[in-house]
Amino acid sequence: MDLDPVLRSILGCPHCKAPLEEHQGPPPEVCCGRCLRAWPVEEGVPQLVPEQERPLTP
């Protein structure tokens, strides 16, 4: 998974607005290192909705 560079430059955590990091997976996802949450990426599109969110373990 490679997010579009323009999308990656504007993408931020819906909760704390920190930049999101790509993780290749499996499954591919974007993660927030500040508030420790992750969202799946489907067909190159991050699913930044509450139903898709999962907590990260520190």
SVG drawing of the C-alpha trace seen along z (x, -y; Angstrom):
<svg xmlns="http://www.w3.org/2000/svg" viewBox="-19 -19 23 29">
<polyline fill="none" stroke="black" stroke-width="0.4" points="0.0,0.0 1.3,-3.4 -0.8,-6.4 -0.8,-9.2 1.8,-11.7 -0.6,-14.6 -3.1,-12.7 -0.4,-11.6 0.7,-15.3 -2.8,-16.4 -3.9,-13.3 -4.2,-13.7 -5.7,-11.9 -9.5,-12.6 -9.0,-12.9 -5.8,-14.8 -4.8,-16.0 -1.3,-14.4 0.2,-13.1 -0.7,-9.5 1.9,-6.9 1.4,-4.1 1.9,-0.5 2.0,2.0 0.2,4.6 -1.3,7.1 -3.7,5.6 -2.5,2.3 -3.5,-0.6 -2.7,-4.2 -1.8,-4.8 -1.6,-7.7 1.4,-7.4 0.1,-10.2 -3.3,-8.7 -2.5,-5.1 -5.3,-4.4 -5.3,-2.7 -7.6,-2.6 -7.6,-0.2 -6.7,-1.2 -8.9,0.3 -7.8,0.0 -5.5,-2.9 -8.2,-4.8 -7.9,-5.2 -11.2,-4.4 -11.2,-7.1 -14.6,-6.4 -15.3,-5.4 -16.6,-2.0 -13.3,-1.1 -11.0,-2.4 -9.1,-0.1 -6.8,-0.8 -3.1,-0.2 -1.2,1.6 1.8,-0.4"/>
</svg>
